[in-house]
Amino acid sequence: MAASVGLLFLLIGVSYGNKTFCDGRKERAQCFQPWGATVFVHLMDEVSEKTRFQWTKETTIVLIWRRNGLVTNTLKSRSEFISSNGTFRISNLRSSDGGEYTLKLFDSDGKITGERTLQLHIEGQSPLRVGAISALLLFSIYVICVIVICAQRKRQNGKGEELPADLTYADIRVVQQQERKPAKQNMEEEVEYSQIKIAG
Ligand SMILES: *[C@@H]1O[C@H](CO)[C@@H](O)[C@H](O)[C@H]1NC(C)=O
């Protein structure tokens, strides 16, 4: 049961694999992408022979491009920089891909000529994690049910002899006491419990 729920979520996750576009040419771009999707981040209009840039996620370097060639791509296994149109493709998006990315453009002397940030939001959770949480939840419910059924059986077997003291009824008498001090004429109500009978 739990395993099939997990598999269901996994299949939903696989069908996520749609391609989406994110325009990173504007400053402070906000991109929302579903978990597991493939995103095409448009970083710049054109990549020329002079283009030098680096793309970092917070303090981690993702891409370094120098003189017509890729120097570094730390997401190599599931990404590709398409230099013909300045687009960076990231496949199989994970929750850890979410965050702030900074693009720094340099001239041939290494001076910064432009800088812009992009916020990538990964929506939804890993289907595996959702599956695991569902399985855990179902298991917990099952355990609780077993405990409750066991407790009820124990009670029935004991035929009431070991029943905890049940309060059947209580006489509640309301005692009205008038305070002695004449300044305070407040009526105080006191609830007195008496004659508490124990069943069994
Ligand atoms: C860039 O090129 C790739 C591969 O041809 C394509 O899939 C992508 O949509 C293009 N992006 C833009 C912004 O044109």
The ligand as an SDF file (V2000), in Angstrom:
LIG
                    3D

 14 14  0  0  0  0  0  0  0  0999 V2000
   18.3350   28.1720  -27.3950 C   0  0  0  0  0  0  0  0  0  0  0  0
   18.6160   27.0200  -28.1460 O   0  0  0  0  0  0  0  0  0  0  0  0
   18.1160   25.7990  -27.6210 C   0  0  0  0  0  0  0  0  0  0  0  0
   18.6340   24.6660  -28.4800 C   0  0  0  0  0  0  0  0  0  0  0  0
   18.4220   24.9190  -29.8410 O   0  0  0  0  0  0  0  0  0  0  0  0
   16.6000   25.8620  -27.5250 C   0  0  0  0  0  0  0  0  0  0  0  0
   16.0850   24.6710  -27.0100 O   0  0  0  0  0  0  0  0  0  0  0  0
   16.2050   27.0510  -26.6540 C   0  0  0  0  0  0  0  0  0  0  0  0
   14.8090   27.1690  -26.6250 O   0  0  0  0  0  0  0  0  0  0  0  0
   16.8240   28.3280  -27.2060 C   0  0  0  0  0  0  0  0  0  0  0  0
   16.5340   29.4350  -26.3240 N   0  0  0  0  0  0  0  0  0  0  0  0
   16.1650   30.6260  -26.7590 C   0  0  0  0  0  0  0  0  0  0  0  0
   15.9540   31.6610  -25.7130 C   0  0  0  0  0  0  0  0  0  0  0  0
   16.0130   30.8680  -27.9200 O   0  0  0  0  0  0  0  0  0  0  0  0
  1  2  1  0
  1 10  1  0
  2  3  1  0
  3  4  1  0
  3  6  1  0
  4  5  1  0
  6  7  1  0
  6  8  1  0
  8  9  1  0
  8 10  1  0
 10 11  1  0
 11 12  1  0
 12 13  1  0
 12 14  2  0
M  END
$$$$
